[in-house]
């Protein structure tokens, strides 16, 4: 008995056959062999013909059946994964009314931004978990406003997977998961968002009927069977977007489990057990494939447009024509972490949601013509993408998602050990590589509703990593390189102001901020010196009283009373806590980050680190810590050893990045 799964992408259609008894993949094909064309009638537009998807779907199916020799009657069920956020419009006769506005089309951005403001940001985040942004609902609103004739003929709107299921079964249906990715689903009320439909003026009648993500969604018709080679009556039993399905394929189904991919774009997809949202809309939350069970499984999606496309550009534009990715990886391994100061930002593929929809393009920083070569460029490109993943995952951590283990497929940038180990080292996590694809995941999922598998857990048994990437590199060096990359990103963001903000305004803000930090740093140093001077003065009085007590034995109780009073003001611990409080007003979370990254540091070493970050001289530090200059130098040496710093990294410089 076999299961068949599909991945309807914007580049190609993938089809996979799975032996349900052995859980082994029998065959995987894709069609067409080259990437499908996109229609771009205006800048920022991206469309495709759904009829072409269906044509390629039928050809991919026939190719798979021919290559594997599997008989159509032995296929028990069909699962469908598809590109998210796209819009398909059909009339009453199920005819396509216009090309599909696909996921990377940006014409709905302003519509969604306006809706976010006018509907109320808090209300949108509470109910929709997202801004309407550039998702399917906003694209539908664009059609209503700009193509009223097309809209008036619309019988139903569909997502790509809904359309393929329609062509297979004749059934016009969608899923909760699909509606949520189009931002039509109200997570608080657990229903279709009538408020959004009313605001956009969209008639609820054009919303397709709901079907379960796992369930009998229809059966293959006679006409579809003739075109595809499948058996008439074969049930379609699973349908979901490509990222939730990719997570399913990697067995990422429970809270704090994370899936990732880095193809043309990069994606991190984490699962949580409650509705969460990002007030800054850097990441998006949708219903996971198992949301319907208890309404408590949400997938948090981070998307990076500039990822694998940058490394592909490096291969085609910088590498010699006879070089492949394996050759580039060997060259990369000859370059140290941090690429001898070379740094690349990968954001050259349009606006980045993680950067709050800013488009800053790619940048190369600090290139030296007599020092850097192709290998440096390749490693800097890999590190730039890895660092963008780290920054994105830190956003997920801000929202409460723990990331200890990340699971990835073996068909993208995670094949690179340097790329994967860089991420693992900085995040102190494990990256498990699993031999699977979204099409295989869809095939597995399809077996649940037909009883081939007793449960979804049963369907996902045997998904084990073939390779595990662990922290490998010097963490201090990786952190230093990441901090430099992040500072370069901040510079690029300052040079590319958000809409409505002028360069001059941002420069003034930056200058004011730098002046404020400088003033506060001076205040902090003065405060610390004053506290130390006060303690020194009290200690001196205490010694004088002791000497006086030895000379005059009368009224010892009075002396003890005075000494206890001095002791109550002479508390190094209290002074340290006061110092920490003022220090963190300027250097936010310094102690927290330092302790988290280097838990082996003692309190005295943390104090030394803070004074070094303040750029005090060795002599001043010696006075503050009541040590000799030689004693401070010894402690500096021990601190460097614990931080695992190489001799070419300055201690103050490293601490300055924390």
C-alpha positions as a printed NumPy array, in Angstrom:
array([[  0.   ,   0.   ,   0.   ],
       [  1.339,   3.396,  -0.993],
       [  0.702,   7.046,  -0.151],
       [  1.32 ,   9.935,  -2.539],
       [  2.178,  13.479,  -1.532],
       [  2.665,  16.721,  -3.44 ],
       [  4.372,  20.053,  -2.818],
       [  2.901,  22.793,  -5.016],
       [  5.679,  25.38 ,  -5.067],
       [  6.187,  28.556,  -7.044],
       [  9.304,  27.018,  -8.64 ],
       [  8.255,  23.444,  -9.335],
       [  5.782,  20.676,  -8.458],
       [  7.257,  17.863,  -6.36 ],
       [  5.595,  14.468,  -6.006],
       [  6.632,  11.652,  -3.649],
       [  5.514,   8.041,  -3.167],
       [  5.794,   6.409,   0.247],
       [  5.533,   2.713,   1.095],
       [  3.14 ,   2.814,   4.06 ],
       [  4.28 ,  -0.522,   5.495],
       [  8.02 ,   0.169,   5.535],
       [  7.702,   3.982,   5.809],
       [ 10.334,   4.217,   3.082],
       [ 10.264,   6.629,   0.189],
       [  9.822,   4.787,  -3.11 ],
       [ 10.357,   7.754,  -5.403],
       [ 10.448,  11.544,  -5.638],
       [ 10.132,  13.561,  -8.852],
       [  9.641,  17.176,  -9.794],
       [  8.187,  18.911, -12.809],
       [  9.159,  21.052, -14.596],
       [ 12.914,  20.51 , -14.44 ],
       [ 13.526,  24.257, -14.548],
       [ 11.821,  26.884, -12.42 ],
       [  8.31 ,  27.934, -13.411],
       [  7.911,  31.412, -14.822],
       [  6.413,  34.306, -12.887],
       [  4.375,  37.121, -14.413],
       [  5.456,  40.574, -13.229],
       [  3.401,  43.237, -14.963],
       [  4.56 ,  45.922, -12.523],
       [  7.376,  46.323, -10.055],
       [  6.589,  44.332,  -6.904],
       [  3.981,  42.145,  -8.617],
       [  4.262,  38.366,  -8.939],
       [  1.641,  36.146, -10.575],
       [  1.384,  32.604, -11.923],
       [ -1.232,  30.727, -13.928],
       [ -3.016,  28.108, -11.769],
       [ -3.751,  26.142, -14.959],
       [  0.015,  25.678, -15.342],
       [  0.22 ,  24.287, -11.789],
       [ -2.442,  21.74 , -12.685],
       [ -0.777,  20.824, -15.969],
       [  2.582,  20.32 , -14.237],
       [  0.826,  18.394, -11.444],
       [ -0.574,  15.884, -13.932],
       [  2.802,  15.474, -15.661],
       [  4.666,  15.059, -12.347],
       [  2.174,  12.37 , -11.295],
       [  2.549,  10.422, -14.523],
       [  6.353,  10.683, -14.318],
       [  6.327,   9.36 , -10.727],
       [  4.065,   6.42 , -11.546],
       [  6.158,   5.567, -14.579],
       [  9.491,   5.748, -12.726],
       [  8.363,   3.706,  -9.713],
       [  6.126,   1.209, -11.489],
       [  3.574,   1.512,  -8.678],
       [  0.016,   0.694,  -9.758],
       [ -2.555,   3.468,  -9.227],
       [ -4.94 ,   1.073,  -7.439],
       [ -2.279,   0.482,  -4.768],
       [ -2.279,   4.154,  -3.735],
       [ -4.429,   4.569,  -0.62 ],
       [ -4.554,   8.358,  -0.289],
       [ -3.295,  11.743,  -1.464],
       [ -1.773,  14.623,   0.547],
       [ -1.154,  18.173,  -0.69 ],
       [  1.327,  20.806,   0.491],
       [  1.344,  24.187,  -1.22 ],
       [  2.855,  27.676,  -1.394],
       [  1.241,  29.855,   1.265],
       [ -0.525,  33.249,   1.084],
       [ -1.402,  33.093,  -2.633],
       [ -4.826,  33.967,  -4.078],
       [ -6.834,  32.014,  -6.673],
       [-10.254,  33.214,  -7.887],
       [-12.827,  30.98 ,  -9.618],
       [-16.337,  31.529, -10.977],
       [-19.414,  29.303, -10.533],
       [-18.187,  26.937, -13.245],
       [-14.811,  26.619, -11.464],
       [-13.014,  28.554, -14.212],
       [ -9.988,  30.663, -13.271],
       [-10.82 ,  34.394, -13.438],
       [ -7.294,  35.826, -13.382],
       [ -3.692,  34.731, -12.72 ],
       [ -2.954,  33.868,  -9.101],
       [ -1.417,  36.665,  -7.028],
       [  1.304,  34.612,  -5.314],
       [  3.077,  34.82 ,  -1.956],
       [  5.915,  37.192,  -2.975],
       [  3.637,  39.78 ,  -4.628],
       [  3.649,  43.001,  -2.58 ],
       [  0.692,  44.959,  -3.991],
       [ -1.363,  44.43 ,  -0.833],
       [  1.191,  45.94 ,   1.569],
       [ -0.376,  49.393,   1.872],
       [ -3.896,  47.951,   2.069],
       [ -2.871,  45.717,   4.963],
       [ -0.946,  48.481,   6.713],
       [ -3.965,  50.779,   6.581],
       [ -6.245,  48.009,   7.89 ],
       [ -3.856,  47.356,  10.777],
       [ -4.116,  50.99 ,  11.863],
       [ -7.829,  51.549,  11.251],
       [ -9.043,  48.218,  12.661],
       [ -6.744,  48.74 ,  15.636],
       [ -3.328,  47.166,  16.113],
       [ -4.173,  45.583,  19.458],
       [ -7.437,  44.174,  18.126],
       [ -5.736,  42.689,  15.053],
       [ -2.996,  41.071,  17.124],
       [ -5.466,  39.767,  19.704],
       [ -7.839,  38.225,  17.151],
       [ -5.825,  37.634,  13.957],
       [ -2.375,  37.287,  15.624],
       [ -1.033,  39.383,  12.734],
       [ -1.357,  42.581,  10.811],
       [ -3.446,  41.932,   7.648],
       [ -0.214,  43.022,   5.916],
       [  0.348,  41.494,   2.49 ],
       [ -1.548,  38.268,   3.099],
       [ -4.32 ,  36.714,   1.016],
       [ -7.102,  38.871,   2.488],
       [ -5.328,  42.087,   1.473],
       [ -4.694,  40.722,  -2.027],
       [ -8.403,  39.941,  -2.344],
       [ -9.214,  43.493,  -1.246],
       [ -6.863,  44.791,  -3.959],
       [ -8.794,  42.836,  -6.597],
       [-12.09 ,  44.222,  -5.233],
       [-10.8  ,  47.802,  -5.465],
       [ -8.862,  47.584,  -8.732],
       [-10.588,  44.844, -10.75 ],
       [-14.295,  45.145,  -9.786],
       [-15.434,  43.18 , -12.862],
       [-13.259,  40.227, -11.825],
       [-14.431,  40.483,  -8.233],
       [-18.108,  40.578,  -9.226],
       [-17.678,  37.251, -11.08 ],
       [-15.873,  35.605,  -8.149],
       [-17.743,  32.617,  -6.733],
       [-15.019,  31.509,  -4.293],
       [-11.456,  32.481,  -3.433],
       [ -8.983,  29.649,  -2.954],
       [ -5.424,  28.961,  -1.901],
       [ -3.166,  26.962,  -4.272],
       [ -3.755,  23.682,  -2.404],
       [ -7.509,  24.299,  -2.484],
       [ -7.33 ,  24.753,  -6.249],
       [ -5.371,  21.536,  -6.848],
       [ -7.838,  19.659,  -4.604],
       [-10.695,  21.215,  -6.623],
       [ -9.183,  19.95 ,  -9.87 ],
       [ -8.727,  16.475,  -8.365],
       [-12.093,  16.131,  -6.637],
       [-14.447,  18.841,  -7.901],
       [-14.909,  19.989,  -4.273],
       [-14.595,  23.712,  -3.409],
       [-13.226,  23.659,   0.144],
       [-10.539,  25.122,   2.359],
       [ -9.163,  24.511,   5.871],
       [ -8.783,  26.484,   9.1  ],
       [ -5.024,  26.337,   8.619],
       [ -5.443,  27.818,   5.14 ],
       [ -7.77 ,  30.578,   6.312],
       [ -5.357,  31.497,   9.103],
       [ -2.453,  31.916,   6.672],
       [ -4.656,  34.27 ,   4.647],
       [ -5.459,  36.149,   7.925],
       [ -9.163,  35.287,   7.683],
       [ -9.278,  33.353,  10.986],
       [-10.208,  34.834,  14.373],
       [ -8.132,  32.956,  16.966],
       [ -9.915,  34.504,  19.925],
       [-13.428,  33.661,  18.727],
       [-12.309,  30.483,  16.878],
       [-14.227,  31.337,  13.708],
       [-13.867,  33.167,  10.402],
       [-13.17 ,  36.839,  11.079],
       [-16.4  ,  38.584,  10.115],
       [-14.815,  41.854,  11.334],
       [-12.059,  41.66 ,   8.72 ],
       [-14.512,  40.683,   5.98 ],
       [-16.761,  43.617,   6.898],
       [-13.866,  46.073,   7.027],
       [-12.671,  44.976,   3.569],
       [-16.254,  44.786,   2.257],
       [-15.828,  41.135,   1.283],
       [-18.978,  39.02 ,   1.028],
       [-18.762,  35.982,   3.317],
       [-20.414,  33.874,   0.598],
       [-17.146,  33.737,  -1.378],
       [-15.361,  32.008,   1.52 ],
       [-15.135,  28.261,   0.722],
       [-16.711,  25.7  ,   3.024],
       [-14.392,  24.271,   5.679],
       [-12.946,  20.784,   5.607],
       [-10.612,  19.156,   8.116],
       [ -6.855,  19.312,   7.528],
       [ -6.803,  15.544,   8.15 ],
       [ -9.928,  13.964,   6.683],
       [-11.699,  12.822,   3.531],
       [-11.727,  16.065,   1.537],
       [-13.002,  14.472,  -1.672],
       [-12.087,  11.707,  -4.113],
       [-10.394,  11.729,  -7.51 ],
       [-12.925,  12.248, -10.308],
       [-13.017,  10.311, -13.57 ],
       [-11.669,  13.312, -15.51 ],
       [ -8.806,  13.888, -13.047],
       [ -7.967,  10.176, -13.105],
       [ -7.652,  10.239, -16.891],
       [ -5.327,  13.257, -16.785],
       [ -3.083,  12.167, -13.906],
       [ -3.055,   8.383, -14.178],
       [ -4.392,   8.073, -10.625],
       [ -7.288,   5.749,  -9.848],
       [-10.785,   7.211,  -9.793],
       [-12.099,   7.321,  -6.22 ],
       [ -8.683,   7.72 ,  -4.524],
       [ -9.317,   9.999,  -1.514],
       [ -7.605,  13.345,  -0.9  ],
       [ -7.069,  13.331,   2.877],
       [ -4.559,  16.063,   3.79 ],
       [ -4.004,  19.684,   2.805],
       [ -1.833,  22.413,   4.374],
       [  0.717,  25.126,   3.547],
       [  4.303,  24.259,   2.728],
       [  5.896,  25.498,   5.968],
       [  3.478,  23.73 ,   8.358],
       [  3.842,  20.605,   6.215],
       [  7.614,  20.864,   6.215],
       [  7.438,  21.061,  10.02 ],
       [  5.192,  17.982,  10.055],
       [  7.648,  16.119,   7.809],
       [ 10.357,  16.835,  10.395],
       [  8.052,  15.74 ,  13.27 ],
       [  7.876,  19.284,  14.648],
       [  4.443,  19.099,  16.228],
       [  4.886,  20.   ,  19.907],
       [  5.625,  23.235,  21.801],
       [  9.221,  24.528,  21.577],
       [ 10.048,  22.288,  18.611],
       [ 11.536,  24.184,  15.671],
       [ 11.891,  23.458,  11.961],
       [ 14.004,  25.438,   9.524],
       [ 14.848,  25.601,   5.862],
       [ 17.158,  27.786,   3.82 ],
       [ 16.487,  27.537,   0.118],
       [ 16.006,  30.652,  -1.999],
       [ 14.503,  32.199,   1.113],
       [ 14.978,  31.11 ,   4.707],
       [ 12.31 ,  30.03 ,   7.162],
       [ 12.235,  29.209,  10.852],
       [  8.973,  27.664,  12.053],
       [  8.437,  27.125,  15.783],
       [  5.45 ,  25.561,  17.544],
       [  3.843,  27.026,  20.675],
       [  0.82 ,  25.982,  22.737],
       [ -0.98 ,  29.305,  22.906],
       [ -1.796,  32.193,  20.566],
       [  1.116,  34.641,  20.525],
       [  1.846,  37.645,  18.344],
       [  4.681,  40.062,  17.688],
       [  3.65 ,  43.713,  18.176],
       [  6.273,  44.691,  15.588],
       [  5.075,  42.08 ,  13.043],
       [  8.582,  40.726,  12.471],
       [  7.24 ,  37.17 ,  12.651],
       [  3.764,  35.781,  11.983],
       [  1.574,  33.233,  13.748],
       [ -0.76 ,  30.775,  12.023],
       [ -2.742,  27.662,  12.912],
       [ -0.47 ,  24.625,  12.841],
       [ -1.707,  21.448,  11.129],
       [ -2.856,  19.988,  14.475],
       [ -4.542,  23.22 ,  15.651],
       [ -8.064,  21.824,  15.202],
       [ -7.609,  19.144,  17.881],
       [ -7.621,  21.533,  20.855],
       [ -7.105,  24.993,  19.305],
       [ -3.725,  25.101,  21.083],
       [ -1.072,  24.551,  18.427],
       [  0.244,  27.694,  16.758],
       [  3.088,  27.875,  14.27 ],
       [  5.254,  30.994,  14.544],
       [  6.828,  31.742,  11.181],
       [  9.992,  33.743,  10.553],
       [ 10.721,  34.386,   6.882],
       [ 14.018,  35.67 ,   5.455],
       [ 13.886,  36.683,   1.794],
       [ 17.657,  37.074,   1.615],
       [ 19.067,  33.628,   2.369],
       [ 20.079,  30.913,  -0.095],
       [ 19.603,  33.294,  -3.001],
       [ 22.667,  35.216,  -1.791],
       [ 24.879,  32.128,  -1.716],
       [ 23.517,  31.077,  -5.116],
       [ 24.459,  34.534,  -6.418],
       [ 27.967,  34.038,  -5.034],
       [ 28.263,  30.726,  -6.874],
       [ 27.077,  32.081, -10.198],
       [ 28.722,  35.504, -10.111],
       [ 31.906,  35.101,  -8.025],
       [ 32.94 ,  31.43 ,  -8.148],
       [ 34.754,  30.051, -11.164],
       [ 32.47 ,  28.279, -13.63 ],
       [ 33.808,  24.823, -12.773],
       [ 33.175,  25.217,  -9.013],
       [ 30.231,  23.609,  -7.204],
       [ 28.944,  24.059,  -3.659],
       [ 31.227,  21.262,  -2.346],
       [ 34.255,  23.076,  -3.758],
       [ 33.064,  26.303,  -2.131],
       [ 32.632,  24.523,   1.216],
       [ 36.23 ,  23.267,   1.069],
       [ 37.435,  26.798,   0.371],
       [ 35.305,  28.182,   3.201],
       [ 36.905,  25.798,   5.719],
       [ 40.307,  27.435,   5.089],
       [ 39.06 ,  30.819,   6.369],
       [ 38.817,  31.566,  10.111],
       [ 35.591,  32.44 ,  11.926],
       [ 34.807,  36.097,  11.267],
       [ 36.497,  36.027,   7.829],
       [ 39.354,  38.292,   8.944],
       [ 36.91 ,  41.162,   9.42 ],
       [ 34.913,  40.741,   6.188],
       [ 31.161,  40.983,   6.758],
       [ 28.18 ,  40.607,   4.391],
       [ 24.492,  41.423,   4.911],
       [ 22.289,  39.073,   2.83 ],
       [ 19.181,  41.254,   2.543],
       [ 19.204,  41.821,  -1.227],
       [ 15.945,  40.1  ,  -2.142],
       [ 13.347,  42.732,  -1.301],
       [ 11.755,  43.996,   1.895],
       [ 12.498,  41.915,   4.99 ],
       [  9.651,  41.341,   7.436],
       [ 12.182,  40.636,  10.207],
       [ 13.517,  44.161,   9.633],
       [  9.987,  45.581,   9.862],
       [  9.528,  45.53 ,   6.077],
       [ 12.6  ,  47.61 ,   5.313],
       [ 14.487,  46.935,   2.099],
       [ 18.166,  47.647,   2.733],
       [ 19.747,  45.507,  -0.02 ],
       [ 22.905,  43.475,   0.451],
       [ 26.096,  45.101,   1.742],
       [ 29.752,  44.058,   1.927],
       [ 31.681,  45.648,   4.808],
       [ 35.4  ,  45.987,   5.436],
       [ 36.742,  44.277,   2.317],
       [ 40.533,  44.562,   1.942],
       [ 41.892,  43.838,  -1.539],
       [ 45.303,  42.68 ,  -0.337],
       [ 43.857,  40.363,   2.296],
       [ 40.502,  38.923,   1.236],
       [ 39.891,  36.433,  -1.577],
       [ 37.03 ,  34.301,  -2.933],
       [ 37.125,  31.988,   0.063],
       [ 36.621,  34.943,   2.409],
       [ 33.645,  36.112,   0.341],
       [ 32.09 ,  32.641,   0.412],
       [ 32.469,  32.286,   4.176],
       [ 31.257,  35.829,   4.826],
       [ 28.193,  35.051,   2.695],
       [ 27.506,  31.854,   4.664],
       [ 28.04 ,  33.615,   7.979],
       [ 25.81 ,  36.511,   6.912],
       [ 22.891,  34.16 ,   6.276],
       [ 23.648,  32.203,   9.475],
       [ 23.691,  35.435,  11.489],
       [ 20.345,  36.49 ,  10.003],
       [ 18.919,  33.166,  11.226],
       [ 20.378,  33.813,  14.687],
       [ 18.83 ,  37.286,  14.794],
       [ 15.471,  35.884,  13.738],
       [ 15.562,  33.051,  16.261],
       [ 16.37 ,  35.584,  18.986],
       [ 13.075,  37.269,  18.067],
       [ 11.307,  33.942,  18.622],
       [ 13.053,  33.688,  21.986],
       [ 11.749,  37.154,  22.894],
       [  8.239,  35.794,  22.319],
       [  8.874,  32.915,  24.717],
       [  9.937,  30.121,  22.359],
       [ 12.833,  28.001,  23.614],
       [ 15.205,  26.692,  20.962],
       [ 17.285,  23.723,  22.077],
       [ 16.915,  21.536,  18.99 ],
       [ 16.254,  22.589,  15.412],
       [ 15.267,  20.087,  12.715],
       [ 16.042,  20.709,   9.058],
       [ 15.774,  18.927,   5.734],
       [ 18.85 ,  17.91 ,   3.775],
       [ 18.107,  19.805,   0.569],
       [ 19.259,  23.34 ,   1.326],
       [ 22.013,  25.44 ,   2.918],
       [ 21.997,  23.292,   6.049],
       [ 24.076,  20.805,   4.065],
       [ 26.979,  23.171,   4.758],
       [ 28.742,  22.206,   7.99 ],
       [ 30.158,  25.716,   8.374],
       [ 26.706,  27.284,   8.014],
       [ 24.998,  24.849,  10.401],
       [ 27.775,  24.781,  12.996],
       [ 27.929,  28.578,  13.108],
       [ 24.243,  28.738,  14.055],
       [ 24.595,  25.845,  16.516],
       [ 27.601,  27.462,  18.197],
       [ 26.045,  30.891,  18.736],
       [ 22.658,  29.545,  19.858],
       [ 24.196,  26.633,  21.809],
       [ 21.74 ,  24.214,  20.208],
       [ 21.732,  21.053,  18.115],
       [ 20.654,  20.994,  14.471],
       [ 19.219,  17.645,  13.392],
       [ 19.25 ,  16.92 ,   9.65 ],
       [ 16.417,  14.642,   8.482],
       [ 16.115,  13.047,   5.025],
       [ 12.638,  14.234,   4.079],
       [ 10.697,  16.816,   2.067],
       [  7.338,  18.544,   2.271],
       [  5.945,  16.164,  -0.354],
       [  6.967,  13.164,   1.775],
       [  5.4  ,  14.84 ,   4.817],
       [  2.135,  15.332,   2.89 ],
       [  2.177,  11.659,   1.882],
       [  2.647,  10.534,   5.503],
       [ -0.09 ,  12.863,   6.735],
       [ -2.543,  11.553,   4.13 ],
       [ -2.43 ,   8.087,   5.68 ],
       [ -4.011,   9.227,   8.957],
       [ -7.59 ,   9.849,   7.774],
       [ -7.738,   6.59 ,   5.78 ],
       [ -6.633,   4.497,   8.756],
       [ -3.323,   3.466,   7.207],
       [ -1.836,   4.894,  10.399],
       [ -3.581,   4.635,  13.749],
       [ -2.681,   8.232,  14.594],
       [ -0.521,  11.134,  13.492],
       [  2.124,  10.043,  16.011],
       [  2.119,   6.624,  14.355],
       [  2.519,   8.248,  10.935],
       [  5.557,  10.188,  12.116],
       [  7.358,   7.243,  13.723],
       [ 10.813,   6.528,  12.436],
       [ 11.678,  10.12 ,  11.575],
       [ 15.235,  10.224,  12.875],
       [ 18.173,  12.509,  12.038],
       [ 20.847,  11.225,   9.69 ],
       [ 23.264,  13.931,  10.845],
       [ 23.508,  16.229,  13.859],
       [ 25.355,  19.565,  13.798],
       [ 26.572,  20.618,  17.247],
       [ 28.402,  23.69 ,  18.563],
       [ 31.823,  23.338,  16.99 ],
       [ 33.573,  26.671,  16.694],
       [ 35.036,  28.988,  19.332],
       [ 31.93 ,  30.613,  20.744],
       [ 33.662,  33.845,  21.697],
       [ 34.929,  34.302,  18.121],
       [ 31.488,  33.504,  16.672],
       [ 29.823,  35.912,  19.083],
       [ 32.321,  38.631,  18.23 ],
       [ 31.719,  38.12 ,  14.49 ],
       [ 27.947,  38.162,  15.059],
       [ 28.134,  41.353,  17.116],
       [ 30.131,  43.068,  14.363],
       [ 27.606,  41.846,  11.766],
       [ 24.748,  43.183,  13.888],
       [ 26.437,  46.587,  14.215],
       [ 26.881,  46.636,  10.415],
       [ 23.173,  45.866,  10.062],
       [ 22.309,  48.788,  12.339],
       [ 24.419,  51.089,  10.18 ],
       [ 22.642,  49.883,   7.044],
       [ 19.241,  50.391,   8.661],
       [ 20.201,  53.952,   9.595],
       [ 21.128,  54.616,   5.977],
       [ 17.742,  53.29 ,   4.823],
       [ 15.113,  55.057,   6.934],
       [ 11.554,  53.811,   7.198],
       [  8.888,  55.536,   5.204],
       [  8.224,  58.96 ,   6.669],
       [ 11.613,  59.242,   8.386],
       [ 14.397,  61.318,   6.842],
       [ 18.074,  60.433,   6.934],
       [ 18.779,  63.681,   8.753],
       [ 16.187,  62.868,  11.404],
       [ 17.71 ,  59.451,  12.045],
       [ 21.219,  60.888,  12.158],
       [ 20.098,  63.416,  14.741],
       [ 18.458,  60.652,  16.783],
       [ 21.642,  58.587,  16.612],
       [ 23.811,  61.562,  17.586],
       [ 21.536,  62.412,  20.52 ],
       [ 21.583,  58.791,  21.64 ],
       [ 25.386,  58.619,  21.463],
       [ 25.688,  61.857,  23.451],
       [ 23.247,  60.571,  26.057],
       [ 25.166,  57.302,  26.42 ],
       [ 28.448,  59.227,  26.76 ],
       [ 26.97 ,  61.49 ,  29.452],
       [ 25.451,  58.562,  31.325],
       [ 28.74 ,  56.656,  31.151],
       [ 30.527,  59.628,  32.708],
       [ 27.86 ,  59.806,  35.412],
       [ 28.265,  56.098,  36.087],
       [ 32.034,  56.359,  36.441],
       [ 31.665,  59.369,  38.742],
       [ 29.065,  57.565,  40.85 ],
       [ 31.273,  54.508,  41.199],
       [ 34.266,  56.611,  42.244],
       [ 32.136,  58.527,  44.742],
       [ 30.855,  55.31 ,  46.281],
       [ 34.369,  53.955,  46.525],
       [ 35.628,  57.204,  48.046],
       [ 32.818,  57.121,  50.616],
       [ 33.689,  53.561,  51.613],
       [ 37.391,  54.408,  51.821],
       [ 36.571,  57.373,  54.082],
       [ 34.375,  55.261,  56.367],
       [ 37.005,  52.541,  56.544],
       [ 39.588,  55.14 ,  57.545],
       [ 37.315,  56.44 ,  60.352],
       [ 36.734,  52.879,  61.499],
       [ 40.479,  52.254,  61.797],
       [ 40.946,  55.523,  63.691],
       [ 38.243,  54.515,  66.172],
       [ 39.84 ,  51.114,  66.711],
       [ 43.175,  52.798,  67.495],
       [ 41.431,  55.216,  69.859],
       [ 39.638,  52.343,  71.547],
       [ 42.961,  50.585,  72.206],
       [ 44.364,  53.733,  73.794],
       [ 41.268,  54.492,  75.874],
       [ 39.376,  51.533,  77.321],
       [ 36.536,  53.58 ,  78.789],
       [ 33.02 ,  53.224,  77.479],
       [ 33.668,  50.297,  75.062],
       [ 29.942,  49.917,  74.342],
       [ 29.856,  53.393,  72.888],
       [ 32.756,  52.537,  70.568],
       [ 31.054,  49.332,  69.463],
       [ 27.867,  51.248,  68.743],
       [ 29.75 ,  53.69 ,  66.501],
       [ 31.576,  50.841,  64.711],
       [ 28.307,  48.996,  64.016],
       [ 26.817,  52.2  ,  62.635],
       [ 29.748,  52.564,  60.257],
       [ 29.474,  48.89 ,  59.238],
       [ 25.849,  49.432,  58.289],
       [ 26.984,  52.019,  55.699],
       [ 30.147,  50.196,  54.732],
       [ 28.713,  47.316,  52.669],
       [ 30.582,  46.296,  49.555],
       [ 27.663,  44.07 ,  48.566],
       [ 25.19 ,  46.945,  48.766],
       [ 27.605,  49.154,  46.849],
       [ 27.903,  46.489,  44.161],
       [ 24.118,  46.157,  43.824],
       [ 23.752,  49.927,  43.542],
       [ 26.478,  49.996,  40.928],
       [ 24.823,  47.17 ,  38.932],
       [ 21.517,  48.993,  38.925],
       [ 23.029,  52.177,  37.501],
       [ 25.334,  50.261,  35.164],
       [ 22.426,  48.408,  33.486],
       [ 20.611,  51.67 ,  32.826],
       [ 23.305,  52.225,  30.222],
       [ 24.436,  48.709,  29.33 ],
       [ 21.131,  46.83 ,  29.246],
       [ 21.247,  43.126,  30.172],
       [ 25.08 ,  43.082,  30.279],
       [ 25.251,  40.967,  33.426],
       [ 22.426,  38.707,  32.264],
       [ 24.032,  38.042,  28.883],
       [ 27.487,  37.564,  30.366],
       [ 26.245,  35.085,  32.968],
       [ 24.119,  33.227,  30.396],
       [ 26.982,  32.872,  27.915],
       [ 29.694,  32.213,  30.525],
       [ 28.088,  30.713,  33.651],
       [ 31.508,  29.673,  34.949],
       [ 32.488,  33.288,  35.727],
       [ 32.804,  34.222,  39.4  ],
       [ 31.347,  37.384,  40.933],
       [ 34.786,  39.011,  41.075],
       [ 35.325,  38.229,  37.366],
       [ 31.944,  39.746,  36.494],
       [ 32.885,  42.888,  38.444],
       [ 36.171,  43.056,  36.556],
       [ 34.293,  42.643,  33.244],
       [ 32.01 ,  45.577,  34.075],
       [ 34.939,  47.841,  34.947],
       [ 36.724,  46.84 ,  31.727],
       [ 33.58 ,  47.628,  29.738],
       [ 33.674,  51.094,  31.338],
       [ 37.208,  51.374,  29.885],
       [ 38.815,  52.191,  33.228],
       [ 42.6  ,  52.01 ,  33.356],
       [ 44.375,  49.143,  35.107],
       [ 45.437,  51.556,  37.841],
       [ 41.834,  52.719,  38.417],
       [ 40.591,  49.136,  38.439],
       [ 43.27 ,  48.218,  40.991],
       [ 42.003,  50.985,  43.281],
       [ 38.374,  49.924,  42.837],
       [ 39.035,  46.262,  43.564],
       [ 41.657,  46.933,  46.286],
       [ 44.298,  45.049,  44.279],
       [ 47.784,  45.744,  43.033],
       [ 48.297,  46.522,  39.346],
       [ 49.952,  43.105,  39.008],
       [ 46.897,  41.523,  40.668],
       [ 44.581,  43.131,  38.113],
       [ 46.767,  41.874,  35.252],
       [ 46.617,  38.357,  36.677],
       [ 42.834,  38.525,  36.89 ],
       [ 42.646,  39.848,  33.316],
       [ 44.667,  36.84 ,  32.143],
       [ 42.391,  34.394,  33.964],
       [ 39.295,  36.145,  32.594],
       [ 40.614,  35.839,  29.016],
       [ 41.146,  32.115,  29.554],
       [ 37.592,  31.601,  30.813],
       [ 36.192,  33.606,  27.884],
       [ 38.309,  31.464,  25.515],
       [ 39.671,  34.502,  23.693],
       [ 42.478,  34.24 ,  21.166],
       [ 45.466,  36.531,  21.533],
       [ 44.348,  38.714,  18.604],
       [ 41.069,  39.698,  20.318],
       [ 41.13 ,  42.615,  22.742],
       [ 39.415,  41.916,  26.061],
       [ 37.838,  45.381,  26.27 ],
       [ 36.788,  45.161,  22.619],
       [ 35.094,  41.799,  23.178],
       [ 33.277,  42.967,  26.304],
       [ 32.198,  46.083,  24.421],
       [ 30.068,  43.905,  22.112],
       [ 28.114,  42.298,  24.968]])
